[in-house]
Amino acid sequence: MSTISIIGAGIGGLILGNVLKQHQYDFTIYESAPEIKPVGAGIMMAVNAMQIFDKLGLKEKIKKSSTIY
């Protein structure tokens, strides 16, 4: 089986990597930044995004580290 290439370690690339890992696919994430740092910006999660995080088993971890308005 071929290795899947993911370009960018943003939220989309990292989520895709998580999904592929759960389904046991080989993948590599390529990121141009020398390191991944927290940027201090807020992210609004829509209901459908939280449903995906729930399916990935990440919903509770995200809720614990979030501020909900």
N, CA, C and O atoms as a DFTB+ gen file, in Angstrom:
276 C
 N C O
     1  1       0.835      -1.177       0.000
     2  2       0.000       0.000       0.000
     3  2       0.884       1.246       0.000
     4  3       1.931       1.262       0.648
     5  1       0.482       2.262      -0.704
     6  2       1.220       3.515      -0.781
     7  2       1.026       4.339       0.487
     8  3       0.020       4.208       1.185
     9  1       2.006       5.187       0.767
    10  2       1.887       6.128       1.871
    11  2       1.140       7.360       1.386
    12  3       1.401       7.856       0.290
    13  1       0.222       7.853       2.189
    14  2      -0.549       9.052       1.864
    15  2       0.232      10.266       2.338
    16  3       0.742      10.276       3.459
    17  1       0.331      11.287       1.501
    18  2       1.000      12.537       1.864
    19  2      -0.038      13.580       2.238
    20  3      -0.990      13.819       1.494
    21  1       0.152      14.197       3.395
    22  2      -0.701      15.296       3.845
    23  2       0.172      16.541       3.861
    24  3       1.212      16.569       4.519
    25  1      -0.252      17.563       3.141
    26  2       0.516      18.797       3.066
    27  2      -0.076      19.794       4.049
    28  3      -1.192      20.277       3.856
    29  1       0.667      20.101       5.098
    30  2       0.253      21.079       6.093
    31  2      -0.221      20.447       7.384
    32  3      -1.054      19.540       7.382
    33  1       0.326      20.942       8.497
    34  2      -0.058      20.442       9.818
    35  2      -1.000      21.419      10.512
    36  3      -0.914      21.640      11.720
    37  1      -1.904      22.001       9.719
    38  2      -2.962      22.824      10.296
    39  2      -4.041      21.921      10.856
    40  3      -3.875      20.703      10.922
    41  1      -5.135      22.517      11.253
    42  2      -6.205      21.724      11.867
    43  2      -6.720      20.637      10.923
    44  3      -6.992      19.518      11.359
    45  1      -6.856      20.958       9.637
    46  2      -7.347      19.962       8.676
    47  2      -6.381      18.815       8.475
    48  3      -6.792      17.654       8.455
    49  1      -5.088      19.126       8.324
    50  2      -4.084      18.088       8.118
    51  2      -3.937      17.174       9.324
    52  3      -3.790      15.961       9.180
    53  1      -3.978      17.767      10.519
    54  2      -3.842      16.958      11.730
    55  2      -5.069      16.084      11.978
    56  3      -4.943      14.948      12.435
    57  1      -6.252      16.611      11.677
    58  2      -7.464      15.791      11.820
    59  2      -7.444      14.643      10.820
    60  3      -7.770      13.507      11.164
    61  1      -7.060      14.941       9.582
    62  2      -6.969      13.876       8.582
    63  2      -5.970      12.812       9.024
    64  3      -6.231      11.619       8.869
    65  1      -4.834      13.225       9.571
    66  2      -3.857      12.268      10.081
    67  2      -4.441      11.391      11.177
    68  3      -4.175      10.190      11.223
    69  1      -5.239      11.987      12.058
    70  2      -5.878      11.231      13.131
    71  2      -6.842      10.193      12.577
    72  3      -6.862       9.050      13.035
    73  1      -7.645      10.590      11.589
    74  2      -8.596       9.660      10.968
    75  2      -7.852       8.524      10.272
    76  3      -8.218       7.358      10.420
    77  1      -6.820       8.857       9.521
    78  2      -6.054       7.825       8.814
    79  2      -5.393       6.858       9.794
    80  3      -5.340       5.654       9.542
    81  1      -4.889       7.385      10.910
    82  2      -4.267       6.529      11.922
    83  2      -5.284       5.546      12.501
    84  3      -4.974       4.372      12.702
    85  1      -6.503       6.035      12.770
    86  2      -7.541       5.156      13.316
    87  2      -7.910       4.041      12.343
    88  3      -8.314       2.955      12.759
    89  1      -7.771       4.313      11.048
    90  2      -8.091       3.303      10.034
    91  2      -6.844       2.566       9.537
    92  3      -6.897       1.826       8.555
    93  1      -5.723       2.780      10.231
    94  2      -4.458       2.078       9.998
    95  2      -3.882       2.288       8.599
    96  3      -3.357       1.357       7.987
    97  1      -3.987       3.523       8.101
    98  2      -3.334       3.884       6.841
    99  2      -1.959       4.462       7.146
   100  3      -1.761       5.103       8.178
   101  1      -1.009       4.231       6.241
   102  2       0.307       4.851       6.350
   103  2       0.228       6.253       5.767
   104  3      -0.296       6.445       4.669
   105  1       0.749       7.234       6.502
   106  2       0.719       8.607       6.012
   107  2       1.909       9.384       6.555
   108  3       2.517       9.002       7.556
   109  1       2.225      10.466       5.885
   110  2       3.251      11.400       6.329
   111  2       2.669      12.799       6.229
   112  3       2.074      13.162       5.214
   113  1       2.843      13.589       7.291
   114  2       2.412      14.987       7.271
   115  2       3.641      15.850       7.005
   116  3       4.647      15.747       7.706
   117  1       3.547      16.698       5.987
   118  2       4.621      17.627       5.643
   119  2       4.217      19.034       6.069
   120  3       3.120      19.493       5.748
   121  1       5.093      19.710       6.785
   122  2       4.826      21.061       7.268
   123  2       6.062      21.919       7.034
   124  3       7.177      21.501       7.347
   125  1       5.873      23.114       6.489
   126  2       7.015      23.981       6.184
   127  2       7.539      24.724       7.410
   128  3       8.704      25.123       7.428
   129  1       6.716      24.918       8.426
   130  2       7.176      25.609       9.637
   131  2       8.141      24.701      10.399
   132  3       7.922      23.492      10.475
   133  1       9.204      25.270      10.960
   134  2      10.179      24.441      11.676
   135  2       9.618      23.788      12.940
   136  3      10.109      22.742      13.364
   137  1       8.604      24.390      13.539
   138  2       7.951      23.790      14.700
   139  2       6.514      24.293      14.771
   140  3       6.181      25.347      14.230
   141  1       5.682      23.527      15.441
   142  2       4.282      23.910      15.594
   143  2       4.138      24.591      16.948
   144  3       4.438      24.004      17.988
   145  1       3.672      25.845      16.921
   146  2       3.519      26.628      18.145
   147  2       2.057      27.021      18.319
   148  3       1.330      27.188      17.339
   149  1       1.632      27.165      19.565
   150  2       0.288      27.708      19.770
   151  2       0.272      29.166      19.322
   152  3       1.217      29.910      19.585
   153  1      -0.782      29.565      18.658
   154  2      -0.830      30.932      18.134
   155  2      -1.655      31.860      19.011
   156  3      -1.631      33.073      18.803
   157  1      -2.371      31.337      19.967
   158  2      -3.151      32.176      20.856
   159  2      -4.433      32.706      20.254
   160  3      -5.049      33.615      20.812
   161  1      -4.839      32.166      19.148
   162  2      -6.067      32.616      18.502
   163  2      -7.231      31.722      18.909
   164  3      -7.040      30.564      19.281
   165  1      -8.411      32.260      18.835
   166  2      -9.601      31.482      19.144
   167  2     -10.118      30.758      17.914
   168  3      -9.936      31.213      16.785
   169  1     -10.753      29.650      18.145
   170  2     -11.381      28.886      17.066
   171  2     -12.817      28.598      17.490
   172  3     -13.054      28.079      18.581
   173  1     -13.762      28.930      16.638
   174  2     -15.153      28.597      16.921
   175  2     -15.465      27.234      16.302
   176  3     -15.222      27.009      15.116
   177  1     -15.995      26.353      17.101
   178  2     -16.350      25.023      16.618
   179  2     -17.848      24.953      16.361
   180  3     -18.649      25.147      17.275
   181  1     -18.219      24.681      15.140
   182  2     -19.628      24.500      14.798
   183  2     -20.084      23.123      15.267
   184  3     -19.260      22.260      15.572
   185  1     -21.377      22.923      15.322
   186  2     -21.943      21.655      15.788
   187  2     -21.411      20.481      14.973
   188  3     -21.065      19.444      15.540
   189  1     -21.341      20.629      13.647
   190  2     -20.875      19.503      12.828
   191  2     -19.408      19.184      13.099
   192  3     -19.010      18.022      13.007
   193  1     -18.598      20.187      13.430
   194  2     -17.194      19.926      13.775
   195  2     -17.108      19.127      15.069
   196  3     -16.312      18.194      15.169
   197  1     -17.911      19.482      16.050
   198  2     -17.893      18.747      17.315
   199  2     -18.398      17.317      17.135
   200  3     -17.962      16.417      17.853
   201  1     -19.300      17.097      16.199
   202  2     -19.754      15.730      15.915
   203  2     -18.600      14.888      15.371
   204  3     -18.472      13.712      15.713
   205  1     -17.769      15.485      14.533
   206  2     -16.596      14.776      14.004
   207  2     -15.614      14.474      15.129
   208  3     -15.094      13.361      15.215
   209  1     -15.356      15.459      15.996
   210  2     -14.444      15.223      17.118
   211  2     -14.986      14.137      18.046
   212  3     -14.213      13.368      18.617
   213  1     -16.298      14.071      18.196
   214  2     -16.903      13.012      19.000
   215  2     -16.618      11.647      18.375
   216  3     -16.255      10.707      19.082
   217  1     -16.779      11.532      17.059
   218  2     -16.501      10.269      16.369
   219  2     -15.027       9.883      16.464
   220  3     -14.691       8.698      16.453
   221  1     -14.142      10.887      16.559
   222  2     -12.707      10.628      16.672
   223  2     -12.284      10.347      18.114
   224  3     -11.124      10.027      18.371
   225  1     -13.219      10.468      19.047
   226  2     -12.896      10.254      20.454
   227  2     -12.193      11.439      21.090
   228  3     -11.531      11.282      22.115
   229  1     -12.323      12.620      20.503
   230  2     -11.617      13.805      20.989
   231  2     -12.533      14.846      21.626
   232  3     -12.045      15.841      22.161
   233  1     -13.830      14.642      21.581
   234  2     -14.780      15.669      22.020
   235  2     -14.561      16.074      23.479
   236  3     -14.491      17.267      23.776
   237  1     -14.453      15.121      24.382
   238  2     -14.308      15.452      25.804
   239  2     -12.991      16.168      26.080
   240  3     -12.947      17.092      26.892
   241  1     -11.925      15.752      25.418
   242  2     -10.631      16.414      25.604
   243  2     -10.705      17.867      25.135
   244  3     -10.158      18.760      25.782
   245  1     -11.373      18.098      24.024
   246  2     -11.522      19.456      23.506
   247  2     -12.387      20.287      24.447
   248  3     -12.057      21.438      24.731
   249  1     -13.482      19.721      24.932
   250  2     -14.364      20.460      25.837
   251  2     -13.649      20.838      27.132
   252  3     -13.871      21.927      27.662
   253  1     -12.792      19.952      27.649
   254  2     -12.073      20.230      28.894
   255  2     -11.067      21.364      28.739
   256  3     -10.784      22.077      29.702
   257  1     -10.529      21.535      27.543
   258  2      -9.518      22.576      27.334
   259  2     -10.097      23.815      26.654
   260  3      -9.350      24.651      26.145
   261  1     -11.421      23.932      26.647
   262  2     -12.085      25.021      25.925
   263  2     -12.823      25.957      26.863
   264  3     -13.149      25.613      27.999
   265  1     -13.072      27.139      26.354
   266  2     -13.974      28.085      26.994
   267  2     -15.211      28.142      26.129
   268  3     -15.125      28.447      24.939
   269  1     -16.346      27.857      26.701
   270  2     -17.587      27.812      25.932
   271  2     -18.399      29.072      26.217
   272  3     -18.666      29.416      27.368
   273  1     -18.785      29.751      25.136
   274  2     -19.612      30.960      25.246
   275  2     -20.960      30.694      24.663
   276  3     -21.814      31.580      24.653
